[in-house]
Amino acid sequence: MREMIFKMEREGLCKEGDILPVTEGKLPTSYYYTLGRAYAMSANYKPTERLTATEGKVTKIEATEAGFYVTVEFDE
């Protein structure tokens, strides 16, 4: 299992237990991931840290002053 954290700007876009698709974006020297239909975005990852799964399960949503952080678990 692999866990990744995504930043979500608005509340209620997804809930714990949801199985959501993830899409990969490429930058010149790194990769980033978009959860669902642009519900949340990941940090940038090195090429050696690329995600191979295409969907994951939301395990936790945490509200902070900076926004909402979604933890997603992937079978990898």
ZALUMFI-778569 format. One record per residue: y, z, x of N, C-alpha, C, O, CB in turn; residue number from 0. Coordinates in pm, whole numbers, always signed. Glycine has a CB too. Example, Ala and Ser with C-alpha at 12.3 -4.5 7.8 and 13.67 -1.06 7.14 Angstrom:
2
REC   n.c2   n.c3   n.c1  ca.c2  ca.c3  ca.c1   c.c2   c.c3   c.c1   o.c2   o.c3   o.c1  cb.c2  cb.c3  cb.c1 num
REC   -569   +780  +1319   -450   +780  +1230   -330   +780  +1320   -332   +846  +1424   -447   +905  +1131   0
REC   -225   +708  +1285   -106   +714  +1367     +3   +787  +1290   +114   +804  +1341    -60   +572  +1408   1
This chain:
76
REC   n.c2   n.c3   n.c1  ca.c2  ca.c3  ca.c1   c.c2   c.c3   c.c1   o.c2   o.c3   o.c1  cb.c2  cb.c3  cb.c1 num
REC   -119     +0    +83     +0     +0     +0   +125     +0    +88   +130    +61   +194     +0   +122    -95   0
REC   +224    -69    +39   +352    -73   +109   +460    -42     +6   +459    -94   -105   +378   -212   +178   1
REC   +554    +44    +45   +667    +77    -42   +795    +19    +15   +818    +21   +136   +680   +230    -60   2
REC   +878    -33    -75  +1009    -82    -35  +1111    -27   -134  +1079     -1   -250  +1013   -240    -32   3
REC  +1233     -9    -87  +1341    +42   -171  +1440    -70   -197  +1481   -141   -105  +1412   +165   -105   4
REC  +1478    -84   -323  +1573   -185   -367  +1695   -116   -426  +1682     -9   -487  +1509   -282   -470   5
REC  +1812   -175   -410  +1938   -121   -466  +1966   -192   -597  +1972   -315   -603  +2058   -139   -365   6
REC  +1983   -113   -704  +2013   -165   -837  +2150   -115   -878  +2178     +4   -867  +1904   -122   -941   7
REC  +2236   -203   -924  +2374   -168   -957  +2391   -108  -1096  +2478    -24  -1118  +2461   -289   -945   8
REC  +2307   -151  -1192  +2321   -104  -1330  +2195    -35  -1378  +2084    -73  -1339  +2355   -221  -1424   9
REC  +2211    +65  -1458  +2100   +141  -1512  +2028    +63  -1621  +2089    -17  -1693  +2148   +275  -1565  10
REC  +1898    +86  -1634  +1822    +31  -1745  +1767   -108  -1728  +1711   -163  -1823  +1905    +32  -1862  11
REC  +1780   -168  -1611  +1728   -303  -1591  +1576   -304  -1577  +1511   -404  -1609  +1791   -365  -1468  12
REC  +1519   -195  -1531  +1374   -181  -1521  +1341    -33  -1537  +1430    +53  -1536  +1320   -237  -1384  13
REC  +1213     -5  -1553  +1170   +135  -1570  +1044   +160  -1487   +976    +66  -1446  +1144   +168  -1720  14
REC  +1014   +285  -1465   +895   +321  -1388   +772   +266  -1457   +759   +274  -1579   +884   +474  -1370  15
REC   +682   +211  -1379   +559   +152  -1432   +567     +1  -1452   +463    -63  -1470   +526   +217  -1561  16
REC   +687    -57  -1449   +702   -201  -1465   +638   -274  -1347   +650   -231  -1232   +850   -239  -1478  17
REC   +571   -386  -1376   +521   -476  -1274   +619   -593  -1271   +632   -666  -1369   +371   -524  -1303  18
REC   +687   -611  -1158   +793   -712  -1148   +767   -809  -1034   +711   -772   -931   +928   -645  -1129  19
REC   +808   -935  -1053   +796  -1031   -944   +903  -1006   -840  +1008   -948   -869   +806  -1175   -996  20
REC   +877  -1050   -718   +974  -1038   -610   +986  -1175   -544   +885  -1242   -518   +932   -927   -507  21
REC  +1109  -1216   -516  +1130  -1344   -449  +1195  -1320   -313  +1273  -1226   -295  +1219  -1439   -535  22
REC  +1161  -1406   -219  +1209  -1392    -82  +1326  -1484    -56  +1326  -1601    -97  +1095  -1421    +17  23
REC  +1428  -1431    +12  +1540  -1511    +57  +1544  -1509   +209  +1502  -1411   +271  +1673  -1459     -2  24
REC  +1593  -1616   +268  +1595  -1625   +414  +1737  -1631   +466  +1820  -1707   +417  +1516  -1748   +462  25
REC  +1764  -1549   +565  +1889  -1553   +641  +1856  -1609   +779  +1738  -1626   +810  +1955  -1409   +652  26
REC  +1955  -1637   +862  +1924  -1695   +995  +1825  -1613  +1079  +1742  -1671  +1148  +2051  -1711  +1073  27
REC  +1834  -1480  +1073  +1745  -1399  +1158  +1667  -1293  +1081  +1604  -1207  +1142  +1825  -1332  +1265  28
REC  +1670  -1298   +947  +1599  -1196   +870  +1567  -1249   +730  +1603  -1360   +693  +1684  -1067   +860  29
REC  +1497  -1164   +654  +1458  -1195   +517  +1505  -1083   +426  +1519   -968   +469  +1304  -1214   +505  30
REC  +1530  -1115   +299  +1563  -1014   +198  +1486  -1048    +72  +1435  -1159    +57  +1718  -1009   +171  31
REC  +1478   -953    -20  +1397   -970   -140  +1477   -933   -264  +1556   -838   -264  +1270   -886   -131  32
REC  +1453  -1010   -370  +1517   -987   -499  +1409   -945   -596  +1305  -1010   -607  +1593  -1114   -549  33
REC  +1432   -836   -667  +1336   -780   -761  +1364   -832   -901  +1477   -826   -948  +1339   -627   -759  34
REC  +1261   -882   -967  +1273   -929  -1105  +1372  -1042  -1117  +1380  -1128  -1029  +1315   -815  -1195  35
REC  +1448  -1042  -1225  +1549  -1145  -1248  +1683  -1096  -1195  +1780  -1080  -1270  +1560  -1181  -1400  36
REC  +1686  -1072  -1064  +1804  -1020   -994  +1841   -879  -1042  +1959   -846  -1053  +1923  -1114  -1015  37
REC  +1740   -798  -1070  +1763   -659  -1109  +1812   -576   -990  +1900   -491  -1003  +1636   -597  -1167  38
REC  +1753   -603   -873  +1784   -522   -754  +1757   -604   -629  +1681   -700   -630  +1701   -391   -753  39
REC  +1823   -563   -519  +1810   -633   -391  +1759   -535   -284  +1787   -416   -289  +1946   -696   -348  40
REC  +1685   -590   -189  +1635   -509    -79  +1733   -514    +38  +1833   -586    +35  +1496   -558    -35  41
REC  +1701   -437   +139  +1771   -448   +267  +1720   -573   +337  +1633   -642   +283  +1750   -318   +357  42
REC  +1770   -602   +454  +1722   -714   +534  +1604   -668   +620  +1604   -556   +672  +1836   -772   +623  43
REC  +1505   -756   +633  +1385   -725   +710  +1364   -828   +819  +1396   -946   +801  +1262   -718   +618  44
REC  +1311   -783   +933  +1280   -871  +1045  +1164   -963  +1006  +1087   -930   +916  +1245   -789  +1173  45
REC  +1151  -1077  +1073  +1038  -1166  +1043   +901  -1098  +1054   +809  -1134   +981  +1042  -1284  +1136  46
REC   +888  -1003  +1144   +759   -933  +1158   +732   -836  +1043   +620   -787  +1029   +755   -857  +1291  47
REC   +833   -808   +961   +820   -714   +849   +814   -787   +713   +830   -723   +609   +936   -615   +849  48
REC   +792   -918   +714   +791   -997   +591   +690   -945   +490   +582   -899   +527   +762  -1142   +622  49
REC   +726   -954   +366   +641   -914   +254   +551  -1030   +217   +598  -1144   +210   +726   -868   +132  50
REC   +423  -1005   +193   +332  -1111   +153   +300  -1107     +4   +257  -1208    -52   +204  -1102   +234  51
REC   +319   -994    -61   +292   -982   -205   +401  -1052   -285   +514  -1067   -239   +283   -832   -246  52
REC   +365  -1095   -406   +462  -1164   -492   +504  -1080   -611   +593  -1119   -687   +403  -1293   -542  53
REC   +442   -963   -629   +483   -871   -735   +451   -728   -695   +364   -704   -611   +415   -907   -869  54
REC   +524   -635   -756   +504   -494   -723   +527   -407   -844   +578   -452   -947   +596   -452   -611  55
REC   +487   -281   -831   +499   -184   -940   +611    -84   -909   +614    -26   -801   +365   -109   -961  56
REC   +701    -66  -1004   +810    +30   -988   +751   +171   -998   +689   +206  -1099   +922     +8  -1097  57
REC   +769   +251   -893   +714   +386   -892   +820   +495   -910   +788   +606   -953   +640   +410   -764  58
REC   +946   +463   -878  +1050   +565   -889  +1187   +498   -899  +1213   +397   -833  +1046   +662   -769  59
REC  +1273   +555   -982  +1413   +512   -990  +1499   +635   -969  +1487   +734  -1042  +1446   +442  -1128  60
REC  +1585   +629   -869  +1668   +744   -834  +1816   +708   -851  +1863   +608   -797  +1640   +790   -688  61
REC  +1887   +791   -927  +2031   +771   -948  +2108   +851   -843  +2083   +969   -824  +2074   +813  -1092  62
REC  +2202   +784   -776  +2289   +850   -679  +2433   +809   -707  +2458   +726   -796  +2248   +813   -533  63
REC  +2526   +865   -635  +2666   +827   -650  +2690   +682   -608  +2782   +616   -658  +2755   +920   -569  64
REC  +2607   +632   -517  +2622   +495   -466  +2553   +391   -554  +2569   +272   -530  +2567   +487   -326  65
REC  +2479   +435   -654  +2407   +341   -741  +2266   +390   -765  +2235   +508   -747  +2405   +200   -680  66
REC  +2181   +299   -805  +2043   +332   -836  +1951   +272   -731  +1970   +158   -689  +2005   +281   -977  67
REC  +1852   +349   -689  +1756   +302   -589  +1618   +299   -653  +1570   +398   -708  +1757   +394   -463  68
REC  +1555   +182   -645  +1425   +158   -707  +1321   +149   -598  +1333    +68   -506  +1426    +29   -793  69
REC  +1217   +233   -607  +1106   +229   -514   +994   +147   -578   +951   +174   -690  +1058   +373   -476  70
REC   +948    +46   -504   +845    -44   -553   +726    -40   -458   +743    -42   -336   +900   -190   -568  71
REC   +606    -35   -514   +483    -30   -437   +415   -166   -445   +400   -223   -553   +389    +83   -489  72
REC   +375   -217   -330   +310   -347   -321   +169   -331   -265   +147   -248   -176   +392   -444   -233  73
REC    +74   -409   -316    -62   -412   -261    -60   -504   -140    -62   -626   -153   -167   -461   -367  74
REC    -57   -444    -25    -50   -522    +99   -134   -456   +205   -142   -505   +317    +94   -536   +148  75
